[in-house]
Amino acid sequence: MSKLTALSVSIAVLGGVWAYLALGMLAGSVLVWAGFIAWGCYFHTGGDSAALQKTIAGMIYGAILAGIALHLVGSNPLGLPAGAVAAVYIAITVFFLVIVSGQSLLSVVPANVYGYAATAGFALSTNNMNVTAMNMTNPVLVVAASVVLGAIFGMLSGKLAGALGK
């Protein structure tokens, strides 16, 4: 079997398993689409153990910063005018999203951005700004769980493709 066919088969099979889990027994605790973002990030980051670490660390870091931004926008501790609130707090957190790229685990800026965007998008689209909750109602935690499992599924699909392609 060619490498491309092996990878296609492994991603199709494991993608189906991931969707079954995320939309079934894990529904409400993980997001199928956020897991697929992490899965893709794993491969574009290199598809190896370093990629797994950088995908998970970067995407969770981005999720945390998005949670901080959402909290700051909601609480507005600087008392900014309404028109400037979101722009200022997003600008501040996005600065920290990128400046850390000199650190190895956070060096994949796209991973950091994917985590930030997934969390902000999920929170805003569901009107769930519960970013301080210490349970699975917190969009940061839901995205983080999705990222970990999605990246692991990415790694598993690579290993399965390697075995099928032999």
C-alpha positions as CSV (number, residue, x, y, z in Angstrom):
1,M,0.0,0.0,0.0
2,S,1.4,3.5,-0.8
3,K,2.2,5.9,2.0
4,L,-0.6,8.2,0.8
5,T,-3.2,5.4,0.8
6,A,-2.0,4.2,4.2
7,L,-2.3,7.6,5.7
8,S,-5.7,8.2,4.1
9,V,-7.0,4.9,5.5
10,S,-5.5,5.4,8.9
11,I,-7.0,9.0,9.2
12,A,-10.3,7.8,7.8
13,V,-10.6,5.0,10.3
14,L,-9.3,6.9,13.3
15,G,-11.2,10.0,12.3
16,G,-14.4,8.0,12.4
17,V,-13.5,6.7,15.9
18,W,-12.7,10.2,17.0
19,A,-16.0,11.5,15.7
20,Y,-17.9,8.6,17.3
21,L,-16.3,9.3,20.7
22,A,-16.5,13.1,20.5
23,L,-20.1,13.2,19.4
24,G,-21.1,10.3,21.6
25,M,-19.7,9.3,25.0
26,L,-17.4,12.4,25.3
27,A,-20.0,14.9,24.0
28,G,-19.9,18.0,26.0
29,S,-16.4,17.4,27.2
30,V,-14.6,17.6,23.8
31,L,-15.2,19.2,20.5
32,V,-14.8,17.1,17.4
33,W,-13.6,20.0,15.3
34,A,-11.1,21.2,17.8
35,G,-9.6,17.7,18.0
36,F,-9.3,17.7,14.2
37,I,-7.5,21.1,14.3
38,A,-5.0,19.6,16.8
39,W,-4.7,16.5,14.6
40,G,-3.8,18.7,11.6
41,C,-1.5,20.8,13.7
42,Y,0.4,17.7,14.8
43,F,1.1,16.8,11.1
44,H,2.0,20.3,10.0
45,T,4.4,20.6,13.0
46,G,6.3,17.6,11.9
47,G,4.3,14.5,12.8
48,D,6.8,13.3,15.5
49,S,7.1,13.3,19.3
50,A,8.3,16.9,19.3
51,A,5.3,17.9,17.2
52,L,3.0,16.1,19.7
53,Q,4.5,18.1,22.5
54,K,4.5,21.4,20.7
55,T,0.9,21.0,19.4
56,I,-0.4,20.2,22.8
57,A,1.6,22.9,24.7
58,G,1.0,25.6,22.1
59,M,-2.7,25.0,21.6
60,I,-3.3,24.8,25.3
61,Y,-1.3,28.0,25.9
62,G,-3.4,29.7,23.2
63,A,-6.6,28.4,24.9
64,I,-5.5,29.8,28.2
65,L,-4.7,33.2,26.7
66,A,-8.0,33.3,25.0
67,G,-9.6,32.5,28.3
68,I,-7.7,35.4,29.9
69,A,-8.8,37.7,27.1
70,L,-12.5,36.7,27.5
71,H,-12.3,37.3,31.2
72,L,-10.6,40.7,30.8
73,V,-13.2,41.7,28.2
74,G,-16.0,40.7,30.5
75,S,-14.6,42.3,33.6
76,N,-12.8,45.3,32.0
77,P,-10.4,45.9,35.0
78,L,-8.8,48.9,33.3
79,G,-12.2,50.6,32.9
80,L,-11.7,51.1,29.1
81,P,-14.4,52.7,27.0
82,A,-16.8,50.2,25.5
83,G,-15.5,50.5,22.0
84,A,-11.9,49.8,23.0
85,V,-12.4,46.9,25.5
86,A,-12.2,43.9,23.2
87,A,-9.5,45.4,21.0
88,V,-7.2,46.4,23.8
89,Y,-7.4,43.1,25.7
90,I,-7.1,41.0,22.6
91,A,-4.1,43.0,21.5
92,I,-2.4,42.5,24.9
93,T,-3.0,38.7,25.0
94,V,-2.1,38.2,21.3
95,F,1.3,39.9,22.0
96,F,1.9,37.2,24.6
97,L,0.7,34.6,22.2
98,V,3.6,35.3,19.9
99,I,6.4,36.7,22.1
100,V,6.8,33.2,23.7
101,S,7.9,31.6,20.4
102,G,11.5,31.8,21.5
103,Q,10.7,29.0,24.0
104,S,10.9,25.6,22.3
105,L,7.5,24.1,23.4
106,L,5.7,27.3,22.4
107,S,7.7,27.9,19.2
108,V,5.0,26.9,16.8
109,V,3.0,30.2,16.6
110,P,0.2,28.6,14.5
111,A,-0.4,26.1,17.2
112,N,-0.7,28.9,19.8
113,V,-3.1,30.8,17.4
114,Y,-5.2,27.7,16.7
115,G,-5.8,27.2,20.5
116,Y,-6.6,30.9,21.0
117,A,-9.0,30.9,18.0
118,A,-10.7,27.6,18.9
119,T,-11.4,28.8,22.4
120,A,-12.6,32.3,21.5
121,G,-14.7,30.9,18.7
122,F,-16.3,28.2,20.9
123,A,-16.9,30.6,23.8
124,L,-18.4,33.3,21.6
125,S,-20.5,31.0,19.4
126,T,-22.0,29.4,22.4
127,N,-22.2,32.5,24.5
128,N,-20.2,30.7,27.2
129,M,-17.8,33.0,28.9
130,N,-17.5,30.7,32.0
131,V,-13.7,30.8,31.7
132,T,-13.1,30.6,35.5
133,A,-15.1,27.4,36.1
134,M,-13.0,24.5,37.2
135,N,-15.1,21.9,35.3
136,M,-16.1,21.0,31.8
137,T,-18.4,24.1,31.4
138,N,-15.2,26.1,31.0
139,P,-14.4,26.5,27.2
140,V,-10.7,26.6,28.0
141,L,-10.8,23.2,29.5
142,V,-13.1,21.7,26.8
143,V,-10.7,23.0,24.1
144,A,-7.7,21.7,26.1
145,A,-9.2,18.2,26.4
146,S,-10.0,18.2,22.7
147,V,-6.5,19.3,21.8
148,V,-4.8,16.6,23.8
149,L,-7.0,13.8,22.4
150,G,-6.9,15.2,18.8
151,A,-3.1,15.4,18.8
152,I,-2.9,11.9,20.2
153,F,-5.2,10.7,17.5
154,G,-2.9,12.4,15.0
155,M,0.1,10.5,16.4
156,L,-1.8,7.2,16.3
157,S,-2.9,7.8,12.7
158,G,0.7,8.4,11.8
159,K,1.8,5.2,13.5
160,L,-1.0,3.2,11.9
161,A,-0.2,4.6,8.5
162,G,3.4,3.5,9.0
163,A,2.3,0.0,9.8
164,L,-0.1,-0.2,6.9
165,G,2.4,1.2,4.5
166,K,4.9,-1.6,5.1
